[in-house]
Amino acid sequence: MAIVQSKSQRWRKLAAHLFLLTLCAAVVFPFLVVLSVSLRPGNFASGSLIPQTLSLEHWRYVLGLPYAGPDGRLLEPDLPVLRWLWNSIKVATISGLVTLLFSTTAAYALARMRFAGRRALLTALMLMQMFPAVLALVAIYAIFDRLGSVAPWLGLNTHASLVLAYSGGIAMHVWTLKGYYDTLPQEVEEAARVDGASVWQTFWRVLLPMALPILAVVFLLAFIGAIIEYPVASVLLTQQDQLTLAVGAKLFVHEHNFHWGDFAAAAILSGLPITAVFLLAQRWLIAGLAAGGVKG
Amino acid sequence: MSAALLQRLLLPAAVLGLLYALMGVYASGQTLLAAMLLAVGALAIWTYSSPRTGALRYLFPGVAAALVFVVFPMLYTFGLGFSNYSARNLLDFERARAYLLEERIREQGSEREFSLHREGDGLRLLLTGAAGELLTPRFRPDAEHPQDLTLVAAGETLAAPLAMAERVALLPALRVLRLRDAAGQVYTLSSLREFAQSRPLYVEAADGVLTDQLSGTRYQPDAGEGFYTSASGEQLQPGYRVNVGWRHYARVFTEPRFRAPFLSVFVWTVVFAGMTVLLTTALGLLLAVLLNWESLEARAAYRLVLFLPYAVPGFISTLVFKGLFNQNLGEINLILHGLFGVRPAWFSDPLLAKCMLLIVNLWLGFPYMMVLCTGMIKAIPADLYEASAVAGAGPWANFKLITMPLILKPLTPLLISAFAFNFNNFVLISLLTGGRPDQLDTSLPAGTTDILVSYTWRIAFQDSGQQFGLASAISTLIFLIVAAITLVQMRMTRLDQDHKR
């Protein structure tokens, strides 16, 4: 770095700070507004950023508690937000585990074994990742519609169908895991092999314990991916009780039925845990994301 | 238990289980899916029973999942693009035919009033009329399962008839009853108070032609259109699914009322994805360079705050912006009104709606680019900048001559995948504008802010026609475009790899 600093340095620094602060304000502004709206009484109240009167009606609403309506009567919440949150967590956990199950062994074979077609398979996985499920929505809908007529637990409006539809998206995770396996020393496994361990034993007893951190990251990525997934869930789920949060949240901000306050509380309630997880794990997540692809 | 014994038990169980599942899928009419499952299932059984399948044993679960849930829907979409599958042609031929043959017309003058009587844990139905009273045997009301009952002449004493309210509650169960009298005439429920004789509306001839019993019109099954059609061109509902070949593709490319919206949607898709990548990269790169400036204070704090949009789930921040941009109640217009006295109509003016989408997507997307660029700038050796400082270069020269050229190459493939991602950024469009405001004078609803995927989604799921076939054809076209982008990217990535090695 330059040791002699030019005179313009101070002005440039000031300009940089000004620019960064403006941008930070633009980033933080929506969050502050949402927080403020969630604490203001009424769904249409517009006012200062710092609410004059605090009201917990929207929080009572999203937590499923009866709340005082505009005319003072107690009202029952009509949208089951907590239920949606639970649905999201359930679907995301199961599909995260399924994804992990499918991708760990596949990545192991791709990283450690040499077989015909290995390179082609890696390319094919890369290609698959480029095709988003949005493009196959009609097919996914038609398939589960038909399946549901034979096995209702697998048809439209079931969480099983959603988990299945998500479980195919393993391409990116296989690549992430393979990248990590590649960085692990092979000598330990070879030593285990010399001591008489089978292929499965080296995988299960030697490699997997070493790969635990990346397994956690892949689970988290799959989990977050399933929580924020909207298109497939919006097509497969239509019954209000079955919705995930991503689909349900939309119901608050209809063109003519604008529940701004209730939505704000719901957004904080559901967005905060995911954001916290993301920020806590970001150090590891970013490596995986940079290897894998773009956020959805 | 020994491994060999376990295998001997597991294998037949797996085969039986697979066959059972296959029968179910096949019975649902999913011949293609059944074939796919058969292939995958057979591969599974071979993989785990043969001793010489090494790597495949580990690859199989992942590869099978990808085949069934990614490759199969892709192929299925391609296939649907050639069919007329839609809300009007939902059923297959056999089910549409059966549906039409079930349609019945009421015989004039055969109506009979009825009353319901409870007997034990069941019900009995009494039909009254000029020709005497008829009575059903005891039955249990069940709306799910149609029941055939034989009528007998009434002569017994019955309990008092049920009240009207109870009768109304039982309507769904009454609707599926078919009462047959001694002469073989069938009575079905015709109104709240009456049962009436009915006969089939259509009678099928040996050559498959349906004849309308009222008007005598003959309806010929038309395998090209998927409808029973009369000589004058009248079509019976429901239609059925048939193969229509390249018709959807021909419509997209030749029909002017179709081509114009498709083209404008396509152009906007490219502009949207291109502008998004351009803007997010420019801002992300600028921030990465700034935050890499060592004498700048509080860099870690800035980085954390600026990273926030990436950490918040996209569906939430998009909906938040939908609220903020609301014309009359949104905070953004409140501020603009306070400062400049204007209230832009973000959702009803096409140009403003497009600007809003770009602004929101910039907000959502720049942290990702910032993180990527930061990583790449960190990888540039510091002695390059020391040398340039000795040579007296300023920050702009540093950026133009060192930073930019060195990160452009590794950044290019990521930019292309970001382009491909935004090309299909359904979530943003769907949650923020839903494609609105709509274009006028189009044969299908098309919005001025619709990108190709959201346009396809509207054709398939929102338009009352539910034109799944047409939507699939457009999906296939998008597949091809994305595939072309992917090929370009792979070519570039390979160039990049060759360069490094």
Interface residues (C-beta under 8 A of the other chain):
Chain A: M1 A2 Q5 Q9 R12 K13 A16 H17 F19 L20 L23 C24 A26 V27 V28 P30 F31 V33 V34 V37 F44 S46 L101 F102 S103 T105 A106 A107 Y108 A109 L110 M113 F115 R118 L121 T123 L125 M126 L127 M128 M130 F131 P132 A133 V134 L135 A136 L137 V138 A139 I140 Y141 A142 I143 R146 L147 S149 V150 A151 L164 A165 S167 G168 G169 I170 A171 V174 V199 F203 I224 I227 I228 Y230 P231 S234 V235 L245 A246 A249 K250 F252 V253 F258 W260 F263 A264 A267 S270 G271 I274 T275 F278 L279 Q282 I286 L289 A290 G293 V294 K295 G296
Chain B: G24 V25 A27 S28 G29 Q30 L33 G54 A55 L56 R57 Y58 L59 P61 G62 V63 A65 A66 V68 F69 V70 V71 F72 P73 M74 Y76 T77 L80 Y85 L287 L290 W293 E294 S295 L296 E297 Y302 V305 L306 F307 L308 P309 Y310 A311 V312 P313 G314 F315 I316 S317 L319 V320 F321 K322 G323 L324 N326 L329 E331 L334 W363 Y368 V371 L372 G375 A382 Y385 E386 A389 P395 S417 A418 A420 F421 N424 F426 V427 S430 L431 V453 T456 W457 A460 F461 F468 A471 S472 S475 I478 F479 V482 A483 I485 T486 Q489 M490
